[in-house]
Amino acid sequence: MAESNLIWTEAVRTLEADKPFALATVINVRGSTPREPGAKMIVSEDRQVGTIGGGCGEAEVYRKARLLLSEGQGARLAEVDLTGDFDQQEIGTCGGIMEVLISLWSPNRDLPIARRLEDAATYGKTAALVTLVDSDAKSDLGTGAKLVIGPTDEPAPESAGLSASALHELESRAQDGVPALLEVDTGGALKPAVRLDTPGTKIFLDPVSSAHRLIIAGAGHIAIPLATMGSMLGFHVTVIDDRASFANRERFPTADEIVVKPFEAAIDGLKLDRYCYLVSVTRGHAFDEETLRAALKQPCGFIGMIGSRRRVKATLARFEEEGIDPQRLDEVHAPIGLDIGAETPEEIAVSIMAEIIRERRTGRRDEVTLGIKSGRLRRVD
């Protein structure tokens, strides 16, 4: 689980101990900064968990968070100006400005919210915390008011002050997994907000990133570092293999889910969607074909397979002869990975995760992508 999602486990632990805390979240950045929107840290009476970049800027936010704790109510904004902070721990991160929201979390009021967010992070559910950053004069809500967006049987509270269409858009954005500072216009519609010093109601959408799922078919030597990296990067990781001696908790301690079934049956039962990244690294050609054939029957967002140029082209040609849509086959990332000269299982895992990150963040595909170089993956500039 990613650092940002581990925060919610700590939040639940602190509130269950009947202790309040201040949550400091980076909500907007300008220029070069050590952390991006969504980075956060918890400040309680006796500890700090997480980081927003270190240095003098974090120290000042920590001081303001402790002050908020002592006051026992409200929320406040802090601007961290790094243009002159040469005490930053990381080279090349100075020169920008981070805007940080510091909000108070109390056991009686906020424990249910923290539990929902922890549950979403643990089980790979789509959810997001929506926090009011700035409200207009007509609103009864103050800075720091919270709402959880995600699957629930409970109706959205009217006090959220958001229209049904805005809530629907927030649910869609939560699935995308990208934090965003948004402005609510007079008609209730949402649009990106660039600065905080402009009029209008502003909210911060902070998704639980593990709503994105990494499904690894095959529990061999490449799968082990791949699962570890996937967990580290915030994916909900599922490992599949038909051999219990390979697919087990001892070999994959960080995996969220381990499925011991034939590959086709396992994938048929997973309900893949556009937020799923499936990687086939099984022990043989026939199993890779079985895996891809099953995945292509569902709206899986990313499908990849290891293999040589000859093997990949033969497999995809065979699928086309079977009647699978050629355009769908042009979206298969095979051979999977970026061309970094990877040889060891760990290096191959880095290459695979690098392509997944690039696809997720930029959507770009060029000659560095092995699927372009040696397969039939569609190029995107």
Secondary structure, 3 states (H helix, E strand, C coil): CCHHHHHHHHHHHHHHCCCCEEEEEEEEEECCCCCCCCCEEEECCCCEEECCCCHHHHHHHHHHHHHHHHHCCCEEEEEEECCCCCCCCCCCCCCCEEEEEEEEECHHHHHHHHHHHHHHHHHCCCCEEEEEEECCCCCCCCCCCEEEECCCCCCCCHHHCCCHHHHHHHHHHHHHCCCEEEEECCCCCEEECCCCCCCCEEEEEEECHHHCEEEEECCCCCHHHHHHHHHHCCCEEEEEECCCCCCCCCCCCCCCEEEECCHHHHHHCCCCCCCEEEEECCCCHHHHHHHHHHHCCCCCCEEEECCCHHHHHHHHHHHHHCCCCHHHHCCEECCCCECCCCCCHHHHHHHHHHHHHHHHHCCCECCCEHHHHHCCCCCEC
